[in-house]
Each structure stands twice: as C-alpha cells, then as structure tokens.
Amino acid sequence: MKLLLTSAGVNNKSMLDALVDMLDKPIEESNALCIPTAMYGHPWVGPGVKTWEFISGKSENPMVDLGWKSVGVLELTALPSIGEDRWVPLVWETDVLLVSGGDALYLSYWMKQSGMAELLPSLQAVYVGMSAGSMVMAPNIGDSFVGWTPPGGCDDTLGLVDFSIFPHLDHEMLPENTMAYAEKWAAGMEGPAYAIDDQTAIKVIDGEVEVISEGNWKLFST
C-alpha cells in the first residue's frame, strides 16, 4: 500500500515529485477517483459549495486539479446500496485515490460500512489523503478532533498506519493549532504522532515512513 498523507493537498514541488514517483508514471497518464465523503460530516465544509469545489478541482487544495488523465467520484455513503460489482472493479482499475478533508470519524465510519476499509490494504492505487483523509489511516485521532460521533462514541479510526496525525500546524485560520497544543495532544495518544503543517506530507510505502516537507513538522514519540 502506498500512502501520501497531507495536511492540505499537494502544495509544493517536493510533494508533487513524491506523488509522481509513487505512481511510477506521469500524472497525465493516471486515472483518479476522488472521495468527498469526509466533507459531509464536518459543518465547515459540507454539504454544499465546498464539496463541489473539491470534486471539480476548484478548491484551494491541489489534488483533483493536478492534471489527471481522468477523474471520477466515489461517494462511500452510496456504496452499501449498490452491488460490489458496480464499484469494486472501478477501484481496482484506478491509479490514485484522492480523499478529501472533513470529519475523520465520519470518513472512518463510511470506509467500514462501504467495504472500502477492507479493500484498501490490497490496492495498488496510491492513496492521497488531505487532513481528515490522512488522519483516518491512524489508529485513533484523539479527543481534540472528535466532531461527528460514531455509534459507540470512540475516536478509533482505521489503524492502517501505526502513527497519528495532527494537521494544519500553525495555520493562520486555526490559531489554536500551535506546536504547544500539538504536543499536548500527542501526550494523550498511544504510539508515535506527527504534527504537520500544510507544506508537509507523510509518505508511506509498505510500512516505510518518510516525511516530505518544505515547511514545519515534528514527530512526538511516546
């Protein structure tokens, strides 16, 4: 499994170069599926115009607009109501999954309900996450990021990596997202935790982790 876990999309050349390297072919020869599901669970970003902006490549976060050969939409909330033969072959054939930000627990819930969570570890596609789309890969997200509450009320996510992620470090519109606050958050997590800003991504290939950054980040080891 190949993951590029970003805070706010593919924001600089270092991240773009890493993505192209993971694809093993040019972006303009690669087919993408975008997954906007997380947006519906977060009051700041969906539903409505911001969801359309993400899907159409009109958002401020470079993902869908990178020049793909084709881009399709995979809405996880719809998948339980249709047969797997309608969507699983499409996922197998795609080169990259572009997973939006929003609410990580809402995304995790629908990843599991749809069957996507079981499929992800065996896919050859590159998974590119943004914010919640990255956080969902962790074992859990911490109380600070709980918004939408899943049945059972826990903060567990997919656990496909062994570290947690604090995104949008030092963001001008999120004054509480300081390094000091990230350190406090990390102290309550089990296992390693990364704080990353919007110029940073975490690259994971077959369990090997590499930080790709033109910005600021920190690894908190517990």
Order of alpha helices (4+ residues) and beta strands (2+ residues): beta-alpha-beta-alpha-alpha-beta-alpha-beta-alpha-alpha-beta-alpha-beta-alpha-beta-beta-beta-beta
